[in-house]
Amino acid sequence: MAVNTKIALVTGGSRGLGKNMAIAIAKKGIDVIITYNSKKDEADAVVKEIEALGQKASSLQLNVADSATFDSFFINVSEVLKSTFTTDKFDFLVNNAGIGIHNSFVGTTEAEFDQLTNIQFKGPFFLTQKALNVMNDNGGIVNISTGLARFSFPGYAAYAAMKGAIETLTRYQAKELGARKIRVNVVAPGAIETDFGGGVVRDNEQMNQQIASVTALGRVGLPDDIGGVVAFLCSEEARWVNAQRIEVSGGMML
Ligand SMILES: NC(=O)c1ccc[n+]([C@@H]2O[C@H](COP(=O)([O-])OP(=O)(O)OC[C@H]3O[C@@H](n4cnc5c(N)ncnc54)[C@H](OP(=O)(O)O)[C@@H]3O)[C@@H](O)[C@H]2O)c1
């Protein structure tokens, strides 16, 4: 009997780490729905890349900061599951979409704090809650944290605190969703060269070298260092990995 192809939903799959995750997941033989916030063209290009790998793919608009839109988002997900994937549920959710705001603890404004809360914590919290209605049992959730939740770099108090919250939430989700055989893990990348934070890790040579100098493997991270780890967590080989924080930082700030 043919095994049904699994489907993953990756938020923020248009660029950076999410794009890399989506493609790495597709390389495991899993179909993918990606979301984008504003960059539809880039999302469409990722869909084409996944289709060229022989998997089904689709992209949908989603602003994770706006939980009032989540019900209509999942109506769109259901429609696309039916039309493109000829099914009604998906298997893996990767809560990747996010932004960084660099400011000191003392300088952080309430507006910055609220924006980070909405995108980095409240969004994934309620998105996941609603996603469970359209997810199969025996699947998984991968949340995305940061190395900054373990070590401290000045300027990331609010951002890192939200990611710390996601790490705690991961354990609670794993505990409660175990009954449905849904595994929940959190991947914590170190500093990676993407557009994140205005592309500072990639474009600011001094920052790049400073991070490389405090990383055991002697360089900053690249998107290719991350996607495969998330794809592994969406695979059968990871069936007994649950409630884990997996840092993928090349050994940063040991
Ligand atoms: N890069 C790093 O050094 C690093 C390290 C640790 C953790 N992380 C985490 O990894 C995740 C991805 O970061 P990245 O480096 O790939 O960033 P990125 O290159 O800036 O890409 C961000 C992605 O998130 C989407 N996005 C941004 N705001 C959104 C919103 N309000 N609603 C929905 N989607 C939104 C973007 O969509 P559009 O393309 O449509 O704008 C894009 O797909 C984030 O959670 C970040 O905190 C990054």
The ligand as an ORCA input file, in Angstrom:
! r2SCAN-3c Opt
* xyz 0 1
  N      19.691     34.700     11.334
  C      20.070     34.497     12.576
  O      21.180     34.832     12.987
  C      19.131     33.813     13.536
  C      19.687     33.238     14.694
  C      18.848     32.603     15.596
  C      17.494     32.530     15.360
  N      16.981     33.110     14.228
  C      15.526     32.989     14.038
  O      15.287     32.317     12.807
  C      14.050     32.756     12.260
  C      14.238     33.156     10.810
  O      15.206     34.195     10.737
  P      15.979     34.527      9.389
  O      17.396     34.745      9.771
  O      15.657     33.565      8.338
  O      15.326     35.956      9.037
  P      15.054     36.637      7.620
  O      16.072     36.214      6.618
  O      14.919     38.089      7.933
  O      13.643     36.048      7.145
  C      12.498     36.307      7.934
  C      11.324     35.512      7.408
  O      10.220     35.718      8.310
  C       9.139     36.322      7.608
  N       8.490     37.305      8.478
  C       9.018     38.416      9.025
  N       8.099     39.061      9.764
  C       6.963     38.337      9.666
  C       5.649     38.493     10.191
  N       5.294     39.532     10.947
  N       4.732     37.545      9.880
  C       5.060     36.494      9.098
  N       6.260     36.299      8.567
  C       7.201     37.218      8.853
  C       9.747     36.949      6.352
  O       8.742     37.057      5.334
  P       8.948     38.078      4.059
  O      10.048     37.475      3.215
  O       7.636     38.057      3.348
  O       9.312     39.407      4.631
  C      10.842     35.945      6.035
  O      10.317     34.820      5.367
  C      13.521     33.864     13.185
  O      12.588     33.328     14.086
  C      14.776     34.302     13.933
  O      14.452     34.838     15.182
  C      17.754     33.731     13.315
*
